[in-house]
Amino acid sequence: MIPYARHSLDEDDIQSVLGVLKSDFLTQGPSVTAFESSFANYCGAKYAVAVSSGTAALHIAVQALDCPKESEVITSPITFVATSNAALYNDLVPVFSDINPDTICLDPNHLDEVISPNSKVIIPVHFAGQPCDMVAIKAFADKHNLYVIEDACHALGG
């Protein structure tokens, strides 16, 4: 058997969770604020917003763009269903582009094959810790005036 994932928790992790559970704040409060600040700093971002899951993060990121209904979202066919569902939840159409077989990530060399006048967003998926070629993807997006939302659920720290 190959396990899907193995968690690594030490005593400090357990005590941190117990501290939150025993506090007056379970879903908001100083621990969430500290996490958001720490995570934004780690990623080199100005802000970070904690949500319940990667699915929720993708959903609200796509929703925030307020694209016209039936707009297309280009993404990878090799990902968790949440990536394409983020498009569907927002009345948009997922369009799958090919991957690079060496990285299993969206291949920027194939984006021209799927772009259309209805394309509005690209969601590259950093898969299994392997980052996408964001320089090339961003250049393509800029050339075609597309938004980019990085699905980094598989690559935090990658």
N, CA and C atoms as an extended XYZ file, in Angstrom:
474
Properties=species:S:1:pos:R:3:atomname:S:1:resname:S:1:resid:I:1 pbc="F F F"
N         0.835       -1.185        0.000 N   MET     1
C         0.000        0.000        0.000 CA  MET     1
C         0.883        1.253        0.000 C   MET     1
N         0.517        2.197       -0.822 N   ILE     2
C         1.189        3.491       -0.828 CA  ILE     2
C         0.227        4.484       -0.181 C   ILE     2
N         0.613        5.070        0.947 N   PRO     3
C        -0.309        5.992        1.625 CA  PRO     3
C        -0.491        7.278        0.831 C   PRO     3
N        -1.691        7.827        0.885 N   TYR     4
C        -1.983        9.082        0.192 CA  TYR     4
C        -1.180       10.221        0.808 C   TYR     4
N        -1.141       10.263        2.115 N   ALA     5
C        -0.399       11.330        2.795 CA  ALA     5
C        -0.056       10.876        4.204 C   ALA     5
N         1.053       11.345        4.680 N   ARG     6
C         1.431       11.109        6.070 CA  ARG     6
C         1.625       12.464        6.725 C   ARG     6
N         0.967       12.631        7.808 N   HIS     7
C         1.074       13.895        8.532 CA  HIS     7
C         2.236       13.824        9.506 C   HIS     7
N         2.860       14.953        9.671 N   SER     8
C         3.943       15.059       10.624 CA  SER     8
C         3.533       16.062       11.693 C   SER     8
N         3.191       15.570       12.846 N   LEU     9
C         2.776       16.416       13.966 CA  LEU     9
C         3.692       16.159       15.146 C   LEU     9
N         4.168       17.241       15.754 N   ASP    10
C         4.964       17.059       16.962 CA  ASP    10
C         4.186       17.634       18.152 C   ASP    10
N         4.768       17.575       19.310 N   GLU    11
C         4.075       18.015       20.526 CA  GLU    11
C         3.731       19.507       20.476 C   GLU    11
N         4.598       20.329       19.875 N   ASP    12
C         4.297       21.765       19.745 CA  ASP    12
C         3.051       21.991       18.894 C   ASP    12
N         2.911       21.204       17.817 N   ASP    13
C         1.719       21.314       16.966 CA  ASP    13
C         0.468       20.976       17.771 C   ASP    13
N         0.514       19.906       18.513 N   ILE    14
C        -0.638       19.454       19.305 CA  ILE    14
C        -1.000       20.495       20.352 C   ILE    14
N         0.000       21.049       21.022 N   GLN    15
C        -0.257       22.070       22.047 CA  GLN    15
C        -0.843       23.343       21.423 C   GLN    15
N        -0.392       23.695       20.220 N   SER    16
C        -0.943       24.870       19.540 CA  SER    16
C        -2.425       24.689       19.233 C   SER    16
N        -2.782       23.499       18.755 N   VAL    17
C        -4.191       23.213       18.458 CA  VAL    17
C        -5.008       23.230       19.740 C   VAL    17
N        -4.498       22.601       20.785 N   LEU    18
C        -5.221       22.604       22.060 CA  LEU    18
C        -5.400       24.021       22.588 C   LEU    18
N        -4.389       24.860       22.409 N   GLY    19
C        -4.503       26.247       22.846 CA  GLY    19
C        -5.633       26.975       22.150 C   GLY    19
N        -5.775       26.765       20.854 N   VAL    20
C        -6.874       27.387       20.107 CA  VAL    20
C        -8.208       26.799       20.550 C   VAL    20
N        -8.283       25.486       20.692 N   LEU    21
C        -9.534       24.844       21.093 CA  LEU    21
C       -10.001       25.304       22.474 C   LEU    21
N        -9.063       25.624       23.358 N   LYS    22
C        -9.403       26.074       24.718 CA  LYS    22
C        -9.623       27.585       24.794 C   LYS    22
N        -9.364       28.301       23.696 N   SER    23
C        -9.525       29.757       23.692 CA  SER    23
C       -10.967       30.133       23.381 C   SER    23
N       -11.208       31.437       23.361 N   ASP    24
C       -12.539       31.934       23.015 CA  ASP    24
C       -12.742       32.060       21.505 C   ASP    24
N       -11.705       31.751       20.724 N   PHE    25
C       -11.764       31.945       19.279 CA  PHE    25
C       -11.406       30.652       18.558 C   PHE    25
N       -12.387       30.051       17.913 N   LEU    26
C       -12.110       28.820       17.177 CA  LEU    26
C       -11.876       29.087       15.695 C   LEU    26
N       -12.683       29.954       15.098 N   THR    27
C       -12.561       30.182       13.657 CA  THR    27
C       -12.043       31.566       13.304 C   THR    27
N       -11.906       32.441       14.234 N   GLN    28
C       -11.377       33.793       14.026 CA  GLN    28
C       -10.481       34.116       15.213 C   GLN    28
N        -9.932       35.290       15.223 N   GLY    29
C        -9.179       35.723       16.379 CA  GLY    29
C        -7.686       35.786       16.150 C   GLY    29
N        -6.929       35.916       17.228 N   PRO    30
C        -5.495       36.187       17.120 CA  PRO    30
C        -4.686       35.072       16.456 C   PRO    30
N        -5.078       33.838       16.611 N   SER    31
C        -4.319       32.752       15.971 CA  SER    31
C        -4.481       32.774       14.459 C   SER    31
N        -5.679       33.075       13.991 N   VAL    32
C        -5.916       33.167       12.549 CA  VAL    32
C        -5.165       34.361       11.977 C   VAL    32
N        -5.234       35.478       12.662 N   THR    33
C        -4.519       36.679       12.208 CA  THR    33
C        -3.016       36.423       12.150 C   THR    33
N        -2.485       35.762       13.171 N   ALA    34
C        -1.052       35.445       13.204 CA  ALA    34
C        -0.690       34.489       12.067 C   ALA    34
N        -1.544       33.489       11.808 N   PHE    35
C        -1.301       32.548       10.711 CA  PHE    35
C        -1.291       33.274        9.370 C   PHE    35
N        -2.301       34.123        9.137 N   GLU    36
C        -2.378       34.856        7.872 CA  GLU    36
C        -1.146       35.724        7.656 C   GLU    36
N        -0.731       36.410        8.673 N   SER    37
C         0.447       37.266        8.575 CA  SER    37
C         1.710       36.457        8.307 C   SER    37
N         1.866       35.365        9.034 N   SER    38
C         3.030       34.497        8.862 CA  SER    38
C         3.055       33.874        7.466 C   SER    38
N         1.898       33.423        6.995 N   PHE    39
C         1.813       32.792        5.681 CA  PHE    39
C         2.090       33.794        4.569 C   PHE    39
N         1.532       34.991        4.680 N   ALA    40
C         1.788       36.035        3.678 CA  ALA    40
C         3.279       36.346        3.632 C   ALA    40
N         3.890       36.460        4.778 N   ASN    41
C         5.326       36.729        4.844 CA  ASN    41
C         6.127       35.598        4.200 C   ASN    41
N         5.754       34.367        4.496 N   TYR    42
C         6.435       33.191        3.937 CA  TYR    42
C         6.363       33.170        2.410 C   TYR    42
N         5.203       33.568        1.883 N   CYS    43
C         4.988       33.545        0.428 CA  CYS    43
C         5.464       34.821       -0.260 C   CYS    43
N         5.843       35.816        0.510 N   GLY    44
C         6.245       37.085       -0.087 CA  GLY    44
C         5.058       37.868       -0.616 C   GLY    44
N         3.893       37.655       -0.022 N   ALA    45
C         2.669       38.337       -0.448 CA  ALA    45
C         2.335       39.454        0.533 C   ALA    45
N         1.570       40.415        0.064 N   LYS    46
C         1.150       41.505        0.932 CA  LYS    46
C         0.094       41.024        1.930 C   LYS    46
N        -0.802       40.145        1.469 N   TYR    47
C        -1.894       39.650        2.306 CA  TYR    47
C        -2.068       38.147        2.110 C   TYR    47
N        -2.689       37.519        3.083 N   ALA    48
C        -3.162       36.136        2.973 CA  ALA    48
C        -4.484       36.063        3.736 C   ALA    48
N        -5.390       35.250        3.251 N   VAL    49
C        -6.684       35.071        3.897 CA  VAL    49
C        -6.871       33.589        4.166 C   VAL    49
N        -7.053       33.239        5.423 N   ALA    50
C        -7.290       31.844        5.787 CA  ALA    50
C        -8.736       31.469        5.464 C   ALA    50
N        -8.892       30.328        4.832 N   VAL    51
C       -10.219       29.777        4.550 CA  VAL    51
C       -10.219       28.316        4.981 C   VAL    51
N       -11.343       27.664        4.847 N   SER    52
C       -11.478       26.313        5.367 CA  SER    52
C       -10.768       25.246        4.544 C   SER    52
N       -10.473       25.546        3.274 N   SER    53
C        -9.862       24.532        2.412 CA  SER    53
C        -9.327       25.168        1.132 C   SER    53
N        -8.554       24.402        0.395 N   GLY    54
C        -8.110       24.840       -0.920 CA  GLY    54
C        -9.286       25.018       -1.862 C   GLY    54
N       -10.289       24.182       -1.717 N   THR    55
C       -11.502       24.300       -2.533 CA  THR    55
C       -12.156       25.659       -2.308 C   THR    55
N       -12.306       26.038       -1.047 N   ALA    56
C       -12.903       27.336       -0.726 CA  ALA    56
C       -12.039       28.471       -1.264 C   ALA    56
N       -10.728       28.342       -1.171 N   ALA    57
C        -9.823       29.384       -1.659 CA  ALA    57
C        -9.989       29.584       -3.164 C   ALA    57
N       -10.023       28.491       -3.911 N   LEU    58
C       -10.203       28.590       -5.360 CA  LEU    58
C       -11.562       29.191       -5.712 C   LEU    58
N       -12.590       28.760       -4.998 N   HIS    59
C       -13.940       29.251       -5.252 CA  HIS    59
C       -14.002       30.770       -5.095 C   HIS    59
N       -13.500       31.289       -3.973 N   ILE    60
C       -13.614       32.734       -3.757 CA  ILE    60
C       -12.640       33.525       -4.630 C   ILE    60
N       -11.512       32.929       -4.978 N   ALA    61
C       -10.573       33.633       -5.866 CA  ALA    61
C       -11.200       33.832       -7.244 C   ALA    61
N       -11.850       32.798       -7.766 N   VAL    62
C       -12.521       32.915       -9.063 CA  VAL    62
C       -13.714       33.866       -8.943 C   VAL    62
N       -14.460       33.738       -7.869 N   GLN    63
C       -15.628       34.603       -7.668 CA  GLN    63
C       -15.222       36.079       -7.614 C   GLN    63
N       -14.094       36.365       -6.992 N   ALA    64
C       -13.637       37.751       -6.849 CA  ALA    64
C       -13.347       38.413       -8.198 C   ALA    64
N       -13.057       37.613       -9.213 N   LEU    65
C       -12.773       38.176      -10.540 CA  LEU    65
C       -14.036       38.680      -11.237 C   LEU    65
N       -15.185       38.164      -10.824 N   ASP    66
C       -16.476       38.596      -11.376 CA  ASP    66
C       -16.498       38.543      -12.904 C   ASP    66
N       -16.068       37.415      -13.453 N   CYS    67
C       -16.062       37.228      -14.907 CA  CYS    67
C       -17.486       37.023      -15.424 C   CYS    67
N       -17.744       37.418      -16.670 N   PRO    68
C       -19.069       37.164      -17.244 CA  PRO    68
C       -19.380       35.665      -17.286 C   PRO    68
N       -20.649       35.329      -17.117 N   LYS    69
C       -21.065       33.928      -17.182 CA  LYS    69
C       -20.612       33.303      -18.490 C   LYS    69
N       -20.268       32.025      -18.406 N   GLU    70
C       -19.811       31.225      -19.542 CA  GLU    70
C       -18.396       31.584      -20.011 C   GLU    70
N       -17.708       32.463      -19.276 N   SER    71
C       -16.295       32.708      -19.587 CA  SER    71
C       -15.527       31.418      -19.343 C   SER    71
N       -14.392       31.289      -19.999 N   GLU    72
C       -13.606       30.061      -19.890 CA  GLU    72
C       -12.440       30.222      -18.925 C   GLU    72
N       -12.200       29.148      -18.191 N   VAL    73
C       -11.082       29.065      -17.256 CA  VAL    73
C       -10.184       27.931      -17.742 C   VAL    73
N        -8.983       28.276      -18.159 N   ILE    74
C        -8.034       27.264      -18.643 CA  ILE    74
C        -7.286       26.697      -17.453 C   ILE    74
N        -7.253       25.363      -17.368 N   THR    75
C        -6.563       24.712      -16.260 CA  THR    75
C        -6.024       23.357      -16.700 C   THR    75
N        -5.444       22.677      -15.755 N   SER    76
C        -4.842       21.364      -16.000 CA  SER    76
C        -5.868       20.248      -15.825 C   SER    76
N        -5.774       19.196      -16.633 N   PRO    77
C        -6.646       18.042      -16.412 CA  PRO    77
C        -6.137       17.150      -15.278 C   PRO    77
N        -4.916       17.385      -14.823 N   ILE    78
C        -4.331       16.572      -13.750 CA  ILE    78
C        -4.354       17.398      -12.468 C   ILE    78
N        -5.449       17.280      -11.739 N   THR    79
C        -5.630       18.047      -10.517 CA  THR    79
C        -6.808       17.476       -9.738 C   THR    79
N        -6.992       17.978       -8.546 N   PHE    80
C        -8.175       17.654       -7.758 CA  PHE    80
C        -9.375       18.348       -8.397 C   PHE    80
N       -10.545       17.784       -8.263 N   VAL    81
C       -11.755       18.291       -8.914 CA  VAL    81
C       -12.080       19.730       -8.506 C   VAL    81
N       -11.578       20.186       -7.391 N   ALA    82
C       -11.874       21.551       -6.927 CA  ALA    82
C       -11.434       22.622       -7.908 C   ALA    82
N       -10.377       22.364       -8.659 N   THR    83
C        -9.878       23.374       -9.585 CA  THR    83
C       -10.912       23.676      -10.661 C   THR    83
N       -11.433       22.651      -11.304 N   SER    84
C       -12.458       22.896      -12.326 CA  SER    84
C       -13.795       23.270      -11.684 C   SER    84
N       -14.079       22.749      -10.504 N   ASN    85
C       -15.322       23.121       -9.833 CA  ASN    85
C       -15.357       24.604       -9.479 C   ASN    85
N       -14.202       25.213       -9.224 N   ALA    86
C       -14.173       26.647       -8.936 CA  ALA    86
C       -14.747       27.428      -10.109 C   ALA    86
N       -14.488       26.962      -11.315 N   ALA    87
C       -15.087       27.579      -12.496 CA  ALA    87
C       -16.593       27.297      -12.518 C   ALA    87
N       -16.961       26.044      -12.372 N   LEU    88
C       -18.376       25.654      -12.450 CA  LEU    88
C       -19.221       26.337      -11.379 C   LEU    88
N       -18.703       26.442      -10.146 N   TYR    89
C       -19.438       27.112       -9.057 CA  TYR    89
C       -19.762       28.563       -9.401 C   TYR    89
N       -18.965       29.142      -10.297 N   ASN    90
C       -19.129       30.549      -10.659 CA  ASN    90
C       -19.713       30.739      -12.062 C   ASN    90
N       -20.381       29.690      -12.558 N   ASP    91
C       -21.028       29.719      -13.882 CA  ASP    91
C       -20.037       29.969      -15.012 C   ASP    91
N       -18.813       29.444      -14.852 N   LEU    92
C       -17.793       29.539      -15.884 CA  LEU    92
C       -17.514       28.146      -16.438 C   LEU    92
N       -16.745       28.086      -17.514 N   VAL    93
C       -16.510       26.825      -18.208 CA  VAL    93
C       -15.042       26.417      -18.072 C   VAL    93
N       -14.768       25.266      -17.447 N   PRO    94
C       -13.383       24.803      -17.403 CA  PRO    94
C       -12.947       24.276      -18.766 C   PRO    94
N       -11.740       24.648      -19.157 N   VAL    95
C       -11.146       24.185      -20.413 CA  VAL    95
C        -9.794       23.593      -20.047 C   VAL    95
N        -9.561       22.358      -20.455 N   PHE    96
C        -8.334       21.677      -20.060 CA  PHE    96
C        -7.253       21.810      -21.124 C   PHE    96
N        -6.080       22.195      -20.662 N   SER    97
C        -4.916       22.307      -21.527 CA  SER    97
C        -3.937       21.192      -21.149 C   SER    97
N        -3.082       20.826      -22.066 N   ASP    98
C        -2.178       19.699      -21.857 CA  ASP    98
C        -1.103       20.019      -20.820 C   ASP    98
N        -0.514       18.946      -20.303 N   ILE    99
C         0.530       19.061      -19.293 CA  ILE    99
C         1.893       18.745      -19.891 C   ILE    99
N         2.913       19.124      -19.157 N   ASN   100
C         4.272       18.713      -19.473 CA  ASN   100
C         4.465       17.345      -18.821 C   ASN   100
N         4.770       16.295      -19.579 N   PRO   101
C         4.868       14.961      -18.986 CA  PRO   101
C         6.021       14.817      -17.990 C   PRO   101
N         6.997       15.712      -18.046 N   ASP   102
C         8.112       15.634      -17.095 CA  ASP   102
C         7.762       16.229      -15.738 C   ASP   102
N         6.843       17.192      -15.706 N   THR   103
C         6.506       17.858      -14.450 CA  THR   103
C         5.084       17.572      -13.981 C   THR   103
N         4.243       17.091      -14.865 N   ILE   104
C         2.809       16.871      -14.634 CA  ILE   104
C         2.070       18.197      -14.437 C   ILE   104
N         2.713       19.303      -14.742 N   CYS   105
C         2.117       20.635      -14.604 CA  CYS   105
C         1.648       21.157      -15.961 C   CYS   105
N         0.775       22.137      -15.919 N   LEU   106
C         0.283       22.790      -17.125 CA  LEU   106
C         1.458       23.210      -18.001 C   LEU   106
N         1.406       22.850      -19.273 N   ASP   107
C         2.489       23.162      -20.203 CA  ASP   107
C         2.151       24.446      -20.957 C   ASP   107
N         2.901       25.527      -20.714 N   PRO   108
C         2.585       26.790      -21.388 CA  PRO   108
C         2.677       26.707      -22.911 C   PRO   108
N         3.383       25.721      -23.426 N   ASN   109
C         3.510       25.560      -24.876 CA  ASN   109
C         2.223       25.074      -25.536 C   ASN   109
N         1.254       24.639      -24.744 N   HIS   110
C        -0.016       24.149      -25.298 CA  HIS   110
C        -1.180       25.114      -25.079 C   HIS   110
N        -0.941       26.229      -24.414 N   LEU   111
C        -2.035       27.154      -24.112 CA  LEU   111
C        -2.661       27.750      -25.369 C   LEU   111
N        -1.860       27.975      -26.400 N   ASP   112
C        -2.399       28.510      -27.666 CA  ASP   112
C        -3.440       27.586      -28.293 C   ASP   112
N        -3.375       26.303      -27.966 N   GLU   113
C        -4.299       25.327      -28.556 CA  GLU   113
C        -5.711       25.433      -27.978 C   GLU   113
N        -5.841       26.035      -26.795 N   VAL   114
C        -7.153       26.043      -26.130 CA  VAL   114
C        -7.733       27.439      -25.899 C   VAL   114
N        -6.930       28.467      -26.111 N   ILE   115
C        -7.446       29.815      -25.849 CA  ILE   115
C        -8.526       30.174      -26.867 C   ILE   115
N        -9.503       30.944      -26.394 N   SER   116
C       -10.580       31.415      -27.265 CA  SER   116
C       -10.954       32.836      -26.836 C   SER   116
N       -11.819       33.483      -27.589 N   PRO   117
C       -12.266       34.821      -27.174 CA  PRO   117
C       -12.978       34.819      -25.817 C   PRO   117
N       -13.474       33.653      -25.392 N   ASN   118
C       -14.161       33.547      -24.098 CA  ASN   118
C       -13.220       33.269      -22.937 C   ASN   118
N       -11.952       33.037      -23.199 N   SER   119
C       -10.984       32.739      -22.129 CA  SER   119
C       -10.749       33.989      -21.285 C   SER   119
N       -10.829       33.820      -19.970 N   LYS   120
C       -10.638       34.948      -19.056 CA  LYS   120
C        -9.612       34.659      -17.963 C   LYS   120
N        -9.413       33.366      -17.633 N   VAL   121
C        -8.594       32.999      -16.468 CA  VAL   121
C        -7.751       31.781      -16.811 C   VAL   121
N        -6.546       31.743      -16.261 N   ILE   122
C        -5.728       30.526      -16.276 CA  ILE   122
C        -5.497       30.124      -14.828 C   ILE   122
N        -5.758       28.873      -14.518 N   ILE   123
C        -5.430       28.348      -13.187 CA  ILE   123
C        -4.405       27.237      -13.369 C   ILE   123
N        -3.120       27.588      -13.291 N   PRO   124
C        -2.093       26.547      -13.320 CA  PRO   124
C        -2.064       25.838      -11.962 C   PRO   124
N        -1.799       24.544      -11.988 N   VAL   125
C        -1.769       23.743      -10.770 CA  VAL   125
C        -0.344       23.264      -10.529 C   VAL   125
N         0.246       23.739       -9.445 N   HIS   126
C         1.564       23.255       -9.041 CA  HIS   126
C         1.331       21.873       -8.427 C   HIS   126
N         1.830       20.835       -9.094 N   PHE   127
C         1.427       19.477       -8.732 CA  PHE   127
C         2.517       18.729       -7.971 C   PHE   127
N         2.148       18.140       -6.843 N   ALA   128
C         3.028       17.274       -6.049 CA  ALA   128
C         4.350       17.957       -5.700 C   ALA   128
N         4.279       19.242       -5.386 N   GLY   129
C         5.473       19.990       -5.017 CA  GLY   129
C         6.251       20.549       -6.183 C   GLY   129
N         5.832       20.230       -7.381 N   GLN   130
C         6.524       20.682       -8.595 CA  GLN   130
C         5.870       21.972       -9.098 C   GLN   130
N         6.583       23.089       -9.120 N   PRO   131
C         5.963       24.336       -9.574 CA  PRO   131
C         5.825       24.401      -11.092 C   PRO   131
N         4.795       25.090      -11.540 N   CYS   132
C         4.592       25.349      -12.967 CA  CYS   132
C         5.602       26.382      -13.450 C   CYS   132
N         5.726       26.497      -14.754 N   ASP   133
C         6.570       27.516      -15.361 CA  ASP   133
C         5.783       28.827      -15.357 C   ASP   133
N         5.801       29.508      -14.217 N   MET   134
C         4.979       30.698      -14.049 CA  MET   134
C         5.450       31.878      -14.892 C   MET   134
N         6.721       31.947      -15.200 N   VAL   135
C         7.211       33.034      -16.050 CA  VAL   135
C         6.538       32.941      -17.423 C   VAL   135
N         6.538       31.754      -18.004 N   ALA   136
C         5.923       31.563      -19.324 CA  ALA   136
C         4.405       31.700      -19.259 C   ALA   136
N         3.797       31.165      -18.210 N   ILE   137
C         2.336       31.259      -18.077 CA  ILE   137
C         1.911       32.706      -17.885 C   ILE   137
N         2.626       33.442      -17.064 N   LYS   138
C         2.308       34.857      -16.838 CA  LYS   138
C         2.499       35.664      -18.123 C   LYS   138
N         3.550       35.374      -18.884 N   ALA   139
C         3.773       36.081      -20.152 CA  ALA   139
C         2.604       35.821      -21.111 C   ALA   139
N         2.147       34.565      -21.190 N   PHE   140
C         1.005       34.215      -22.043 CA  PHE   140
C        -0.241       34.957      -21.564 C   PHE   140
N        -0.483       34.951      -20.264 N   ALA   141
C        -1.659       35.618      -19.706 CA  ALA   141
C        -1.624       37.121      -19.994 C   ALA   141
N        -0.468       37.723      -19.813 N   ASP   142
C        -0.347       39.157      -20.085 CA  ASP   142
C        -0.612       39.471      -21.559 C   ASP   142
N        -0.090       38.630      -22.435 N   LYS   143
C        -0.271       38.820      -23.884 CA  LYS   143
C        -1.752       38.766      -24.273 C   LYS   143
N        -2.521       37.927      -23.561 N   HIS   144
C        -3.927       37.716      -23.909 CA  HIS   144
C        -4.891       38.356      -22.910 C   HIS   144
N        -4.350       39.169      -21.998 N   ASN   145
C        -5.164       39.874      -21.005 CA  ASN   145
C        -6.018       38.912      -20.168 C   ASN   145
N        -5.379       37.880      -19.630 N   LEU   146
C        -6.049       36.884      -18.801 CA  LEU   146
C        -5.622       37.026      -17.345 C   LEU   146
N        -6.527       36.698      -16.447 N   TYR   147
C        -6.194       36.612      -15.033 CA  TYR   147
C        -5.451       35.297      -14.786 C   TYR   147
N        -4.621       35.269      -13.742 N   VAL   148
C        -3.951       34.033      -13.324 CA  VAL   148
C        -4.227       33.819      -11.843 C   VAL   148
N        -4.715       32.627      -11.506 N   ILE   149
C        -4.876       32.195      -10.121 CA  ILE   149
C        -4.034       30.937       -9.971 C   ILE   149
N        -3.043       30.973       -9.126 N   GLU   150
C        -2.190       29.799       -8.936 CA  GLU   150
C        -2.828       28.849       -7.932 C   GLU   150
N        -3.055       27.612       -8.328 N   ASP   151
C        -3.504       26.573       -7.422 CA  ASP   151
C        -2.252       25.908       -6.855 C   ASP   151
N        -1.875       26.342       -5.666 N   ALA   152
C        -0.642       25.850       -5.040 CA  ALA   152
C        -0.927       24.897       -3.880 C   ALA   152
N        -2.104       24.306       -3.856 N   CYS   153
C        -2.451       23.398       -2.760 CA  CYS   153
C        -1.471       22.237       -2.625 C   CYS   153
N        -0.893       21.809       -3.740 N   HIS   154
C         0.066       20.702       -3.733 CA  HIS   154
C         1.493       21.174       -3.551 C   HIS   154
N         1.714       22.469       -3.433 N   ALA   155
C         3.091       22.944       -3.509 CA  ALA   155
C         3.442       24.035       -2.505 C   ALA   155
N         2.760       24.069       -1.374 N   LEU   156
C         3.140       25.059       -0.365 CA  LEU   156
C         4.601       24.807        0.013 C   LEU   156
N         5.409       25.794       -0.234 N   GLY   157
C         6.838       25.650        0.052 CA  GLY   157
C         7.628       25.035       -1.081 C   GLY   157
N         6.960       24.681       -2.171 N   GLY   158
C         7.621       24.013       -3.291 CA  GLY   158
C         8.411       24.956       -4.171 C   GLY   158
